[in-house]
Amino acid sequence: MSISILGIYVADLVFFGKKIPVEGETILGNNFVIGPGGKGSNQAVAAAKAGVKTYFISKIGDDQFGSMARKIYEEAGV
């Protein structure tokens, strides 16, 4: 069995702060991480990790985020 998924890959930027801001408030972040995201991308990685032969159809850029995506797919077996 195999599955083909058409979707997007995005790089999620997650910022951390000491508290959750209230409406209209600006706070300073003290750290952030970059990680993989995109519903189709996440589904493709999950399916591959579950042992299904998985193909992911998307437009991936030729930049650091595209490199991150390709590495994730290679490691997951997509």
Backbone as CSV, one residue per row, in Angstrom:
resi,resn,N_x,N_y,N_z,CA_x,CA_y,CA_z,C_x,C_y,C_z
1,MET,0.845,-1.177,0.000,0.000,0.000,0.000,0.888,1.237,0.000
2,SER,0.455,2.270,-0.701,1.156,3.549,-0.682,0.129,4.675,-0.630
3,ILE,0.610,5.846,-0.264,-0.250,7.024,-0.180,0.490,8.199,-0.797
4,SER,-0.233,9.041,-1.518,0.308,10.288,-2.057,-0.443,11.443,-1.418
5,ILE,0.297,12.425,-0.948,-0.306,13.571,-0.269,0.110,14.838,-1.002
6,LEU,-0.861,15.671,-1.339,-0.620,16.969,-1.952,-0.857,18.017,-0.879
7,GLY,0.154,18.816,-0.579,-0.003,19.799,0.487,1.148,20.770,0.521
8,ILE,1.252,21.491,1.621,2.302,22.491,1.748,3.257,22.142,2.879
9,TYR,4.460,22.673,2.745,5.439,22.655,3.823,5.648,24.103,4.238
10,VAL,5.657,24.351,5.510,5.999,25.669,6.034,6.973,25.486,7.185
11,ALA,7.765,26.500,7.425,8.643,26.494,8.590,7.936,27.289,9.686
12,ASP,7.627,26.628,10.785,6.976,27.294,11.913,8.026,27.995,12.761
13,LEU,7.779,29.256,13.084,8.636,30.010,13.997,7.876,30.144,15.308
14,VAL,8.415,29.575,16.365,7.751,29.591,17.669,8.574,30.462,18.610
15,PHE,7.944,31.503,19.132,8.621,32.426,20.037,8.156,32.175,21.468
16,PHE,9.079,32.320,22.406,8.783,32.102,23.815,8.921,33.417,24.577
17,GLY,8.041,33.629,25.540,8.101,34.796,26.406,7.856,34.372,27.840
18,LYS,8.047,35.309,28.734,7.866,34.993,30.153,6.386,34.906,30.537
19,LYS,5.510,35.475,29.697,4.075,35.422,29.982,3.312,35.517,28.673
20,ILE,2.031,35.238,28.722,1.164,35.387,27.557,0.677,36.835,27.533
21,PRO,0.874,37.539,26.420,0.452,38.945,26.391,-1.071,39.076,26.373
22,VAL,-1.545,40.160,26.950,-2.968,40.472,26.868,-3.201,41.258,25.580
23,GLU,-4.446,41.392,25.183,-4.777,42.081,23.936,-4.155,43.481,23.904
24,GLY,-3.431,43.777,22.825,-2.808,45.085,22.643,-1.447,45.236,23.294
25,GLU,-1.027,44.248,24.061,0.259,44.326,24.761,1.375,43.757,23.886
26,THR,2.523,44.401,23.946,3.722,43.910,23.271,4.706,43.450,24.334
27,ILE,5.234,42.240,24.173,6.233,41.737,25.114,7.477,41.323,24.336
28,LEU,8.581,41.213,25.034,9.817,40.740,24.430,9.898,39.229,24.561
29,GLY,10.317,38.585,23.499,10.556,37.147,23.550,11.958,36.882,24.059
30,ASN,12.153,35.729,24.674,13.483,35.411,25.170,14.113,34.230,24.448
31,ASN,13.387,33.625,23.506,13.929,32.495,22.751,12.959,32.156,21.623
32,PHE,13.451,31.478,20.603,12.568,30.974,19.559,13.185,29.742,18.929
33,VAL,12.329,28.930,18.322,12.778,27.738,17.603,12.097,27.716,16.237
34,ILE,12.769,27.094,15.290,12.219,26.902,13.955,11.994,25.413,13.775
35,GLY,10.798,25.038,13.327,10.499,23.626,13.133,9.593,23.417,11.939
36,PRO,9.403,22.168,11.556,8.581,21.869,10.390,7.095,22.036,10.678
37,GLY,6.358,22.398,9.651,4.916,22.531,9.788,4.232,22.374,8.444
38,GLY,2.947,22.600,8.444,2.130,22.408,7.244,1.364,21.109,7.381
39,LYS,0.051,21.183,7.246,-0.781,20.001,7.497,-0.405,18.829,6.603
40,GLY,-0.268,19.063,5.300,0.087,17.977,4.383,1.449,17.394,4.687
41,SER,2.396,18.272,4.986,3.745,17.826,5.318,3.748,16.960,6.573
42,ASN,3.054,17.424,7.601,2.985,16.655,8.849,2.317,15.300,8.635
43,GLN,1.273,15.272,7.800,0.589,14.010,7.514,1.501,13.045,6.765
44,ALA,2.289,13.566,5.826,3.205,12.712,5.063,4.259,12.096,5.973
45,VAL,4.825,12.891,6.847,5.845,12.381,7.771,5.236,11.344,8.714
46,ALA,4.047,11.622,9.245,3.393,10.674,10.156,3.084,9.359,9.455
47,ALA,2.592,9.425,8.221,2.271,8.197,7.483,3.528,7.376,7.221
48,ALA,4.608,8.049,6.830,5.862,7.338,6.566,6.396,6.691,7.838
49,LYS,6.327,7.405,8.955,6.804,6.845,10.225,5.940,5.676,10.681
50,ALA,4.681,5.635,10.218,3.787,4.521,10.553,4.022,3.315,9.650
51,GLY,4.946,3.455,8.697,5.310,2.322,7.861,4.664,2.281,6.488
52,VAL,3.940,3.331,6.115,3.282,3.384,4.807,4.230,4.019,3.790
53,LYS,4.336,3.442,2.599,5.114,4.044,1.520,4.433,5.362,1.167
54,THR,5.132,6.484,1.370,4.504,7.795,1.285,5.198,8.693,0.271
55,TYR,4.382,9.354,-0.538,4.860,10.356,-1.489,4.231,11.693,-1.108
56,PHE,5.028,12.754,-1.147,4.529,14.085,-0.811,4.745,15.002,-2.005
57,ILE,3.675,15.623,-2.482,3.723,16.511,-3.640,3.563,17.940,-3.140
58,SER,4.608,18.764,-3.376,4.581,20.127,-2.880,5.621,20.958,-3.614
59,LYS,5.594,22.243,-3.421,6.624,23.147,-3.925,7.536,23.462,-2.752
60,ILE,8.819,23.105,-2.887,9.794,23.332,-1.823,10.852,24.292,-2.356
61,GLY,11.160,25.328,-1.607,12.142,26.321,-2.031,13.572,25.810,-1.962
62,ASP,14.456,26.553,-2.594,15.883,26.229,-2.604,16.602,27.163,-1.631
63,ASP,16.232,27.075,-0.364,16.819,27.908,0.678,16.989,27.063,1.938
64,GLN,17.309,27.687,3.062,17.553,26.919,4.291,16.304,26.177,4.757
65,PHE,15.120,26.727,4.508,13.892,26.055,4.919,13.607,24.851,4.028
66,GLY,13.897,24.985,2.741,13.768,23.855,1.826,14.727,22.741,2.183
67,SER,15.942,23.118,2.577,16.923,22.112,3.016,16.432,21.385,4.255
68,MET,15.817,22.132,5.181,15.267,21.517,6.390,14.177,20.517,6.008
69,ALA,13.307,20.898,5.067,12.222,20.011,4.642,12.777,18.730,4.032
70,ARG,13.738,18.866,3.126,14.299,17.683,2.461,14.946,16.727,3.462
71,LYS,15.631,17.284,4.453,16.258,16.448,5.479,15.192,15.696,6.285
72,ILE,14.118,16.386,6.649,13.030,15.764,7.411,12.408,14.621,6.617
73,TYR,12.144,14.856,5.325,11.525,13.824,4.489,12.458,12.633,4.298
74,GLU,13.740,12.915,4.117,14.704,11.818,3.946,14.766,10.956,5.205
75,GLU,14.830,11.610,6.370,14.907,10.874,7.638,13.629,10.079,7.909
76,ALA,12.481,10.606,7.483,11.200,9.928,7.732,10.895,8.861,6.688
77,GLY,11.591,8.912,5.552,11.324,7.942,4.495,10.216,8.361,3.550
78,VAL,9.987,9.659,3.437,8.964,10.181,2.515,9.571,10.251,1.131
